Amino acid sequence: MGKVIKVENLSKAYQLGDFGTGTISRDLERYWARFRGKEDPFLKIGEINDRTSKGASDIVWSLKDINFDIEQSDAVGIIGRNGAGKSTLLKILSRVTSPTSGSVKIKGRIASLLEVGTGFHPELTGGENIYLNGAILGMRKAEIKRKFDEIVNFAGVERYIDTPVKRYSSGMYVRLAFAVAAHLESEILIVDEVLAVGDAEFQKKCLGKMGDVSKSEGRTVLFVSHNMAAVKTLCNRAIVLANGQLAYDNKQLEAVSFYQANNNTKSSFEHTGNMEDAPGNQHIRVLKFIIRSLEGESISISSGLSFEITFFNQKAGINLDSTFELKNSDEIPVFHNGALISTNNDSKRGLYTVKGIIPAYLLNAGNYTFKLIFGENQRYLLYGADDFIGFEVENETKGSNSHLAPGVICPKLDYTVSYHE
């Protein structure tokens, strides 16, 4: 079949530092705030005014010496933790940005779905945007016309095709954007986590279409996802990136197993030393996070577990909340909920402890990780941390069956059995 993508010694560097806000008035506002010793008014949420660990001229390597080949009709998953370099790699392959060093050789036309709806004009109708977006992707007018009805049917927006897309819901917008990219007669389809948006039915439809593209149509698919189950289903191969470097390249099942085995996080955390060195920022410092079995030494399906976090809050007089998001080893969210710590703008500066319980017969056996989110008014992010802590739920033998039951949860249900002659 032959190689369609060849990547040799690929590296991409970004320079840290301030490059202006985009307007003179905002630049002046930023400098005036700094002159008075105030916080930068144009910081993004979650950023802090901390220049102690980096200089203005520091360089960060998003990718470093990446080498791989991709064959025609391969469906390749690109997996790795946040910040591993996945999106940067796709942008270089899509020619959105250029590498700092190394080379990328591509044979064939590429359809990229990196930022959903790129090229859509809000004032134009859905139909007009199909032609506009198709042209941006490299489709000829005759090709778009031939595929038009198929695109509209796939997106499920027949009723609104003559309506400006600014009136579309986010779900309709996403469906139409994916439909255009997926129906382009390209040799290579690049998709970045499009399944994170849209309802379950549409996600299943996307997976089916990408499967058709690679298996039936013989086209090449590159798919970045945190959903390991989707990677296992769709891809025949996967590449694992870690800290901007290629950590593993093999069949999808082996690659997912490698990623999961090397992505384990600690199951207990207790900070010792200066408060300033604890995980967090100027708002929140996490001092302890402990996970314990409710019954016995180890955590199992029947034991249940408790989790307890102690943190130092710097912001008094706000509505403070802490949210816990639990994911399984396939990166599928199991739940996302938390505690309202103060509701009358009466938070106090000092130590707080929040304790939660996950009852027995809820989680199935497997590995899990907690994501932490601290917020103000349940809207504004004070501090967040992915994969902060992890734990394993052990499997249990059930009668003669010791195999792991499928499913995210493993509830103990009450059944009533009756016999009728």
MARKELUM-774165 format. One line per field, with one value per residue (C-alpha): residue number from 1; x, y, z; residue in three letters. Coordinates in nm, 2 decimals, padded with zeros to 4 digits, always signed. Each point is the difference from the previous one (the first is absolute). Layout:
N
pos = [NUM|...]
px = [X|...]
py = [Y|...]
pz = [Z|...]
code = [ala|...]
***
This chain:
421
pos = [1|2|3|4|5|6|7|8|9|10|11|12|13|14|15|16|17|18|19|20|21|22|23|24|25|26|27|28|29|30|31|32|33|34|35|36|37|38|39|40|41|42|43|44|45|46|47|48|49|50|51|52|53|54|55|56|57|58|59|60|61|62|63|64|65|66|67|68|69|70|71|72|73|74|75|76|77|78|79|80|81|82|83|84|85|86|87|88|89|90|91|92|93|94|95|96|97|98|99|100|101|102|103|104|105|106|107|108|109|110|111|112|113|114|115|116|117|118|119|120|121|122|123|124|125|126|127|128|129|130|131|132|133|134|135|136|137|138|139|140|141|142|143|144|145|146|147|148|149|150|151|152|153|154|155|156|157|158|159|160|161|162|163|164|165|166|167|168|169|170|171|172|173|174|175|176|177|178|179|180|181|182|183|184|185|186|187|188|189|190|191|192|193|194|195|196|197|198|199|200|201|202|203|204|205|206|207|208|209|210|211|212|213|214|215|216|217|218|219|220|221|222|223|224|225|226|227|228|229|230|231|232|233|234|235|236|237|238|239|240|241|242|243|244|245|246|247|248|249|250|251|252|253|254|255|256|257|258|259|260|261|262|263|264|265|266|267|268|269|270|271|272|273|274|275|276|277|278|279|280|281|282|283|284|285|286|287|288|289|290|291|292|293|294|295|296|297|298|299|300|301|302|303|304|305|306|307|308|309|310|311|312|313|314|315|316|317|318|319|320|321|322|323|324|325|326|327|328|329|330|331|332|333|334|335|336|337|338|339|340|341|342|343|344|345|346|347|348|349|350|351|352|353|354|355|356|357|358|359|360|361|362|363|364|365|366|367|368|369|370|371|372|373|374|375|376|377|378|379|380|381|382|383|384|385|386|387|388|389|390|391|392|393|394|395|396|397|398|399|400|401|402|403|404|405|406|407|408|409|410|411|412|413|414|415|416|417|418|419|420|421]
px = [+00.00|+00.28|+00.08|-00.23|+00.17|+00.37|+00.12|+00.37|+00.17|-00.30|+00.03|-00.21|+00.11|-00.20|+00.14|-00.15|-00.05|-00.23|-00.07|-00.26|-00.38|-00.08|-00.09|+00.20|-00.27|+00.01|+00.38|+00.00|-00.26|+00.23|+00.31|-00.19|-00.13|+00.36|+00.14|-00.25|+00.09|-00.35|-00.09|+00.02|-00.37|+00.04|+00.11|-00.19|-00.20|+00.23|+00.32|+00.19|+00.25|+00.29|+00.33|+00.22|+00.03|+00.04|+00.15|-00.15|+00.23|-00.05|-00.07|-00.24|+00.03|-00.35|+00.14|+00.35|+00.16|-00.32|+00.04|-00.27|-00.16|-00.37|-00.12|-00.30|-00.34|+00.15|-00.22|+00.25|-00.09|+00.21|-00.02|+00.17|-00.06|-00.09|+00.30|+00.17|+00.01|-00.30|-00.17|+00.33|+00.08|-00.34|+00.04|+00.34|-00.14|-00.30|+00.25|-00.17|+00.34|+00.35|+00.27|+00.30|+00.22|-00.04|-00.23|-00.35|-00.07|-00.37|-00.14|-00.36|-00.26|-00.08|-00.33|+00.05|-00.25|+00.22|-00.22|-00.36|-00.16|+00.31|-00.09|-00.37|-00.15|-00.28|-00.21|+00.00|-00.26|+00.09|-00.01|+00.23|+00.24|+00.02|+00.13|+00.23|+00.14|+00.04|+00.19|+00.23|+00.07|+00.08|-00.32|-00.10|-00.35|-00.11|+00.12|-00.19|-00.31|+00.01|+00.05|-00.24|-00.31|+00.22|+00.17|-00.33|-00.16|+00.30|+00.00|-00.38|-00.06|-00.24|-00.26|+00.25|+00.22|-00.12|+00.04|+00.32|+00.23|+00.02|-00.35|+00.12|+00.05|+00.35|-00.09|-00.14|+00.31|+00.23|-00.20|+00.01|+00.37|+00.09|-00.23|+00.18|+00.35|-00.09|-00.16|+00.30|+00.16|+00.34|+00.26|+00.06|-00.25|+00.13|-00.23|+00.07|-00.23|-00.32|-00.18|+00.04|-00.30|-00.33|-00.25|+00.06|-00.19|+00.21|+00.32|-00.09|-00.08|+00.34|+00.18|-00.19|+00.09|+00.37|-00.01|-00.15|+00.26|+00.29|-00.13|-00.24|+00.14|+00.37|+00.08|+00.24|-00.14|+00.20|-00.21|+00.09|-00.21|+00.00|-00.27|+00.20|-00.31|-00.05|+00.37|-00.02|-00.32|+00.10|+00.38|+00.23|+00.31|+00.07|+00.29|+00.06|+00.15|+00.15|+00.16|+00.03|+00.18|-00.12|-00.02|-00.16|-00.12|-00.18|-00.34|-00.28|-00.06|+00.36|+00.04|-00.30|+00.13|+00.34|-00.16|-00.22|+00.28|+00.22|-00.27|-00.06|+00.00|+00.07|-00.29|+00.08|+00.16|+00.12|+00.20|+00.29|+00.20|-00.08|-00.36|+00.12|+00.14|-00.33|-00.20|-00.22|+00.03|-00.06|-00.36|+00.02|+00.27|-00.07|+00.16|-00.15|-00.21|-00.05|-00.21|-00.09|-00.20|-00.32|+00.04|+00.32|+00.35|-00.05|-00.26|-00.23|-00.34|-00.17|+00.21|-00.09|+00.24|+00.04|+00.20|+00.12|+00.16|+00.16|+00.08|+00.09|-00.24|+00.15|-00.32|-00.23|-00.36|-00.09|-00.22|+00.25|-00.06|+00.21|-00.08|+00.12|+00.00|+00.07|+00.11|+00.07|+00.31|-00.18|-00.02|-00.38|-00.15|-00.18|-00.13|+00.06|-00.14|+00.12|-00.06|-00.12|+00.23|-00.15|-00.32|-00.03|+00.33|+00.14|+00.30|+00.28|+00.37|+00.16|-00.02|-00.31|-00.05|-00.26|-00.08|-00.21|-00.11|-00.04|-00.22|+00.06|-00.13|+00.03|+00.33|+00.11|+00.35|+00.27|+00.22|-00.14|+00.13|-00.14|+00.00|-00.02|-00.18|-00.04|-00.23|-00.17|-00.38|+00.02|+00.12|+00.35|+00.29|+00.23|+00.22|-00.03|+00.22|-00.04|+00.08|+00.09|-00.04|-00.09|-00.10|-00.09|-00.32|+00.08|-00.20|-00.19|-00.09|-00.37|-00.08|+00.16|+00.05|+00.32|+00.00|-00.04|-00.36|-00.03|-00.13|+00.12|-00.21|-00.07|-00.32|-00.14|-00.36|-00.29|-00.18|-00.33|-00.03|-00.33|-00.10|-00.32|-00.14]
py = [+00.00|+00.24|+00.27|+00.31|+00.18|+00.00|+00.20|+00.04|+00.17|+00.22|+00.27|+00.30|+00.28|+00.28|+00.31|+00.10|+00.37|+00.29|+00.09|+00.27|-00.02|+00.11|+00.36|+00.30|+00.10|-00.35|+00.00|+00.33|-00.14|-00.30|+00.21|+00.24|-00.29|-00.14|+00.34|+00.02|-00.36|-00.13|-00.33|-00.01|+00.08|-00.22|-00.33|-00.30|-00.19|-00.23|+00.20|+00.17|+00.28|-00.22|+00.07|-00.19|-00.32|+00.14|+00.29|+00.20|-00.15|-00.37|-00.25|-00.29|-00.30|-00.12|-00.28|-00.14|-00.23|-00.19|-00.27|-00.23|-00.12|-00.05|-00.23|+00.05|-00.11|-00.01|+00.14|+00.14|+00.12|+00.27|-00.03|+00.16|+00.23|+00.37|+00.19|-00.31|+00.17|-00.17|+00.31|+00.16|-00.31|+00.01|+00.37|-00.06|-00.30|+00.22|+00.28|+00.24|+00.07|-00.09|-00.20|+00.16|-00.28|-00.33|-00.09|-00.13|-00.16|-00.06|-00.17|+00.09|+00.26|+00.06|+00.08|+00.13|+00.03|+00.18|+00.29|-00.09|+00.24|+00.18|+00.21|+00.02|+00.34|+00.07|+00.22|-00.26|-00.28|-00.37|-00.07|+00.30|-00.11|-00.35|+00.16|+00.24|-00.26|-00.25|+00.25|+00.08|-00.37|-00.03|-00.14|+00.10|+00.14|-00.30|-00.23|+00.19|+00.01|-00.38|-00.06|+00.28|-00.21|-00.27|+00.26|+00.16|-00.34|-00.11|+00.33|-00.03|+00.37|-00.02|+00.22|+00.27|-00.01|+00.35|+00.15|+00.21|-00.22|+00.26|-00.12|-00.37|-00.17|-00.11|-00.36|+00.09|+00.20|-00.29|-00.25|+00.21|+00.07|-00.37|-00.10|+00.23|-00.12|-00.36|+00.01|+00.17|-00.25|+00.03|-00.26|+00.09|+00.10|+00.17|+00.02|+00.16|-00.11|+00.09|-00.27|+00.21|+00.20|-00.10|-00.25|-00.38|-00.08|+00.24|-00.12|-00.36|+00.14|+00.17|-00.32|-00.19|+00.25|+00.00|-00.38|+00.01|+00.25|-00.22|-00.35|+00.03|+00.30|-00.08|+00.35|+00.08|+00.13|+00.17|+00.03|+00.18|-00.10|-00.05|-00.27|-00.32|-00.21|+00.20|-00.04|-00.38|-00.01|+00.22|-00.03|-00.28|+00.18|+00.26|+00.24|+00.11|+00.34|+00.10|+00.34|+00.08|-00.33|-00.32|-00.25|-00.30|-00.10|-00.33|-00.17|+00.19|-00.25|-00.02|+00.38|+00.06|-00.25|+00.17|+00.34|-00.12|-00.19|+00.31|+00.25|-00.12|+00.27|-00.02|-00.13|+00.23|+00.34|+00.20|+00.31|+00.08|+00.32|+00.35|+00.09|+00.18|-00.33|-00.19|-00.06|+00.29|+00.38|+00.33|-00.11|-00.36|-00.23|-00.37|-00.15|-00.35|-00.25|-00.34|-00.29|-00.29|-00.32|+00.01|-00.37|-00.19|+00.09|+00.02|+00.17|-00.24|+00.00|-00.10|+00.22|+00.35|+00.28|+00.35|+00.29|+00.29|+00.32|+00.28|+00.33|+00.36|+00.26|+00.35|+00.18|+00.11|+00.13|-00.20|-00.29|-00.29|-00.34|-00.31|-00.25|-00.35|-00.16|-00.38|-00.17|-00.36|-00.13|+00.06|+00.37|-00.03|+00.23|-00.21|+00.30|+00.38|+00.15|+00.17|+00.20|+00.36|+00.11|+00.35|+00.14|+00.34|+00.16|-00.10|-00.22|+00.03|+00.02|-00.32|-00.38|-00.19|-00.38|-00.16|-00.36|-00.21|-00.37|-00.22|-00.29|-00.37|-00.16|+00.31|+00.00|-00.29|-00.14|+00.20|+00.31|+00.35|+00.35|+00.32|+00.34|+00.29|+00.33|+00.29|+00.27|+00.33|+00.03|-00.34|+00.20|+00.14|-00.23|+00.05|-00.31|-00.32|-00.31|-00.30|-00.35|+00.13|-00.34|-00.35|-00.33|-00.36|-00.19|-00.37|-00.27|-00.26|-00.36|-00.05|-00.37|-00.19|+00.32|+00.19|+00.20|+00.38|+00.09|+00.27|+00.34|+00.32|-00.09|-00.33|+00.05|-00.26|-00.01|-00.17|-00.25|-00.18|-00.34|-00.18|-00.32|-00.04|-00.34]
pz = [+00.00|+00.07|+00.25|+00.00|+00.29|+00.09|+00.31|+00.05|+00.30|+00.05|+00.27|+00.10|+00.24|+00.15|+00.17|+00.33|+00.08|-00.07|-00.36|+00.06|+00.04|-00.35|+00.06|+00.12|+00.26|+00.16|+00.00|+00.18|+00.25|+00.06|+00.06|+00.23|+00.21|+00.03|+00.09|+00.29|+00.11|-00.10|-00.17|-00.38|-00.11|-00.31|+00.15|-00.12|+00.26|+00.20|-00.08|+00.28|+00.01|+00.08|-00.17|+00.25|-00.20|-00.35|-00.18|-00.28|-00.26|+00.10|-00.27|+00.05|-00.24|-00.07|-00.22|-00.01|-00.26|-00.10|-00.27|-00.15|-00.32|-00.07|-00.27|-00.23|+00.16|+00.35|+00.28|+00.25|+00.35|+00.15|+00.38|+00.30|+00.30|-00.03|-00.12|-00.16|-00.34|-00.17|-00.14|-00.10|-00.21|-00.17|-00.08|-00.16|-00.20|-00.11|-00.10|+00.25|+00.15|-00.11|+00.18|+00.17|-00.15|-00.17|-00.30|-00.07|-00.34|-00.08|-00.31|-00.07|+00.10|+00.36|+00.17|+00.35|+00.28|+00.26|+00.11|-00.07|-00.24|-00.11|-00.30|+00.08|-00.04|+00.26|-00.24|-00.28|-00.01|+00.07|-00.38|-00.08|+00.27|-00.15|-00.32|+00.18|+00.24|-00.28|-00.20|+00.29|+00.04|-00.37|-00.14|-00.35|-00.06|-00.20|+00.27|+00.27|-00.21|-00.05|+00.37|+00.13|+00.08|+00.16|+00.22|+00.11|+00.07|+00.21|+00.20|+00.05|-00.07|-00.30|+00.17|+00.07|-00.31|-00.11|+00.35|+00.09|+00.21|+00.27|+00.10|+00.02|+00.33|+00.07|-00.07|-00.35|-00.07|+00.09|-00.20|-00.31|+00.03|+00.04|-00.29|-00.24|+00.10|+00.01|-00.35|-00.17|-00.24|+00.16|+00.05|+00.36|+00.27|+00.32|+00.30|+00.33|+00.28|-00.19|+00.20|+00.31|-00.13|-00.12|+00.15|+00.03|-00.32|-00.20|+00.15|-00.10|-00.35|-00.02|+00.10|-00.26|-00.27|+00.09|+00.00|-00.35|-00.12|+00.11|-00.06|-00.29|-00.19|+00.06|+00.13|+00.28|+00.34|+00.27|+00.32|+00.32|+00.29|+00.38|-00.04|+00.00|-00.08|-00.32|-00.09|+00.05|-00.22|-00.28|-00.04|-00.11|+00.14|+00.26|+00.08|+00.36|+00.06|+00.33|+00.07|-00.37|-00.08|-00.16|+00.28|-00.17|-00.35|-00.05|-00.06|+00.18|+00.28|+00.09|-00.02|+00.22|+00.26|-00.01|+00.06|+00.28|+00.17|-00.01|+00.09|+00.35|+00.26|+00.38|+00.22|+00.29|+00.03|+00.30|-00.03|+00.23|-00.01|-00.08|-00.09|-00.32|-00.14|+00.03|-00.32|-00.08|-00.06|+00.17|+00.08|+00.11|+00.14|+00.02|+00.31|+00.02|-00.21|+00.15|-00.14|+00.23|-00.01|+00.20|+00.09|+00.02|-00.12|-00.37|-00.22|-00.17|-00.17|+00.33|+00.24|-00.12|+00.07|+00.15|-00.13|+00.21|-00.11|+00.22|-00.17|+00.10|-00.14|-00.05|-00.11|+00.28|-00.06|-00.31|-00.10|-00.01|-00.14|-00.06|-00.28|-00.05|-00.35|+00.00|-00.32|-00.08|-00.18|-00.34|+00.10|+00.01|+00.28|+00.26|+00.19|+00.04|+00.32|+00.32|+00.31|+00.05|+00.27|+00.05|-00.15|+00.16|-00.11|+00.34|-00.08|+00.25|-00.06|+00.14|+00.00|-00.13|-00.01|-00.24|+00.03|-00.24|-00.01|-00.30|+00.12|-00.06|-00.32|-00.20|-00.18|-00.21|+00.03|-00.17|+00.03|+00.07|+00.03|+00.16|-00.16|+00.24|-00.06|+00.24|-00.10|+00.10|-00.04|-00.19|-00.30|+00.04|+00.02|+00.30|-00.05|-00.20|-00.02|-00.24|+00.12|+00.35|+00.17|-00.10|+00.14|-00.10|+00.08|+00.02|-00.17|+00.21|-00.08|-00.04|+00.04|-00.28|-00.21|+00.07|-00.32|+00.01|-00.09|-00.27|+00.09|+00.18|+00.31|+00.18|+00.20|+00.24|-00.11|+00.18|-00.22|+00.06|-00.16|-00.04|-00.18|-00.18|-00.11]
code = [met|gly|lys|val|ile|lys|val|glu|asn|leu|ser|lys|ala|tyr|gln|leu|gly|asp|phe|gly|thr|gly|thr|ile|ser|arg|asp|leu|glu|arg|tyr|trp|ala|arg|phe|arg|gly|lys|glu|asp|pro|phe|leu|lys|ile|gly|glu|ile|asn|asp|arg|thr|ser|lys|gly|ala|ser|asp|ile|val|trp|ser|leu|lys|asp|ile|asn|phe|asp|ile|glu|gln|ser|asp|ala|val|gly|ile|ile|gly|arg|asn|gly|ala|gly|lys|ser|thr|leu|leu|lys|ile|leu|ser|arg|val|thr|ser|pro|thr|ser|gly|ser|val|lys|ile|lys|gly|arg|ile|ala|ser|leu|leu|glu|val|gly|thr|gly|phe|his|pro|glu|leu|thr|gly|gly|glu|asn|ile|tyr|leu|asn|gly|ala|ile|leu|gly|met|arg|lys|ala|glu|ile|lys|arg|lys|phe|asp|glu|ile|val|asn|phe|ala|gly|val|glu|arg|tyr|ile|asp|thr|pro|val|lys|arg|tyr|ser|ser|gly|met|tyr|val|arg|leu|ala|phe|ala|val|ala|ala|his|leu|glu|ser|glu|ile|leu|ile|val|asp|glu|val|leu|ala|val|gly|asp|ala|glu|phe|gln|lys|lys|cys|leu|gly|lys|met|gly|asp|val|ser|lys|ser|glu|gly|arg|thr|val|leu|phe|val|ser|his|asn|met|ala|ala|val|lys|thr|leu|cys|asn|arg|ala|ile|val|leu|ala|asn|gly|gln|leu|ala|tyr|asp|asn|lys|gln|leu|glu|ala|val|ser|phe|tyr|gln|ala|asn|asn|asn|thr|lys|ser|ser|phe|glu|his|thr|gly|asn|met|glu|asp|ala|pro|gly|asn|gln|his|ile|arg|val|leu|lys|phe|ile|ile|arg|ser|leu|glu|gly|glu|ser|ile|ser|ile|ser|ser|gly|leu|ser|phe|glu|ile|thr|phe|phe|asn|gln|lys|ala|gly|ile|asn|leu|asp|ser|thr|phe|glu|leu|lys|asn|ser|asp|glu|ile|pro|val|phe|his|asn|gly|ala|leu|ile|ser|thr|asn|asn|asp|ser|lys|arg|gly|leu|tyr|thr|val|lys|gly|ile|ile|pro|ala|tyr|leu|leu|asn|ala|gly|asn|tyr|thr|phe|lys|leu|ile|phe|gly|glu|asn|gln|arg|tyr|leu|leu|tyr|gly|ala|asp|asp|phe|ile|gly|phe|glu|val|glu|asn|glu|thr|lys|gly|ser|asn|ser|his|leu|ala|pro|gly|val|ile|cys|pro|lys|leu|asp|tyr|thr|val|ser|tyr|his|glu]
***
